[in-house]
Amino acid sequence: MQSGFRFRLYPTPEQASRLLQWIGCQRFIYNAKVSEDLYFRVFARKSLDHVGQFAPQDQQYSHFITEATPWLREVPSQVLRNGAVRWKQAYSRYWRKLGGRPKIQKRHGTQGVWLTSELFRFEPVVQPETGQRTYCLHVGTRKWPVGVVRYSAHRAHAIPASITLSIDAGRWYLSFANDDGVPEPLEAETANWLAAFSEEELRARTVGVDRGVAIPFACSNGSQFDLKPIERDRIAKKQTAARRWQRKLARRTHGGANRRKAAQRIASLRRYEKDVRRDFAHQTSHALVADPKALLIVFEALGVQRMTRKPKAKRDAQGRWEKNGSRAKAGLNRSILGSAWSTTKVYTAYKARRVGKLVVEVAPHHTSQECAQCGHTHPDNRRSQAGFVCQCCGHTDNADHNAGRNIAQRGVSLVVSGEFKPRQTKRVMRMRKKTVGAGCSEFTLGEIAVSRSAGNSAVLRSMNQETPHLNRHRRLGGGSVIMTMLG
Ligand SMILES: [Zn+2]
């Protein structure tokens, strides 16, 4: 089972400056690869010298170390190589339609460096007082040591094959993914197991979750989840402060130290909100999954991204702008996004999968207008925000609780009827195994001659040319494309 870990890291000021240097150099190599690729695709292929050559997609980086960049010699070569590997992997994700083309990484925002096993080691340590086994993280090589970097592991972990050290608004993090080798129960198997229950039995083991604006999460078993009032107050205060600092930032000179300080202040003010929301999503999803009575958890299929779009601009007959309620919509969007609707659902799904429970999505229409007792559906059933009164059988309930029961019922019908189809998920994980676009090429990949220095010195180097790219060119009248295949 794959699990991701993200721990706080506490480097000393010297270690932090060394790591920042590594981050900068890795980003430089990545960006140099991006620009080189752009040069080849946009210009070089069209010039006479390069007709028939492909943009090189390999992990070469040594030609970026020149007299103009002596500082690249002050970091371990693996850091630079990993920059090129990251670029290569980003490109192969692009060919597999898992993402866009690699693009220039900015100097601002979250920054990180990807370290492979040559650059770090975890040494087991036994705490003398508690007898607890922990690890001590050594970073660096013999020539370029960083030393023991402190980190706090809030849960047990194994030794990973590679790690990422990153800094976000002044805070350092250690993150990695691990596979413990234990297979995860498949969604389809869980669904089959649940489908064998009778409808009443499954009804008793199902929780329907209604996501609303007034109460972010209301369940069919009566539990409700919302941010604490103190958290809401603090978020509001920090938002006000962030807006004030945003105005200050706008008046400060570009590239100046004070502008940078203002940007850092804004980032740390906004981080609180992000942290609170993530924590809320984790706590809510944990509570939903940990409930021993719940085997099936049902959500409405809401397109949160579509729901929180800006409203379209309106014009009247004379072409003048009319009011379209965008201010009010902005407020609603804030409250929807602020209650972490999608994050909580995503977290619930993966936590449930680990313990062999199932999360399904059902159609959201009329869940708040339908009577959970008799099934009568009418807008009049819901006269007020909180109260539900059935116009047919007189059933009264809390509106969100009623909606939760409807959602649970739809989920039960979906699973019992056997119509539930597990969704195919895209793998966007960074693979350590080398993957060459297999299965679509009839020739093996060999050596291709590529000259990178403006066509005057042909440099031979091995490269793994991406096959979909080659095939496309071969299909488009391959005769005009000249390729030098060696070996
Ligand atoms: Zn009714």
Residues whose N, C-alpha, C, O or C-beta is under 5 A from the ligand:
A	BS01	ZN	C371 Q373 C374 G375 H376 C390 C392 C393 G394 H395
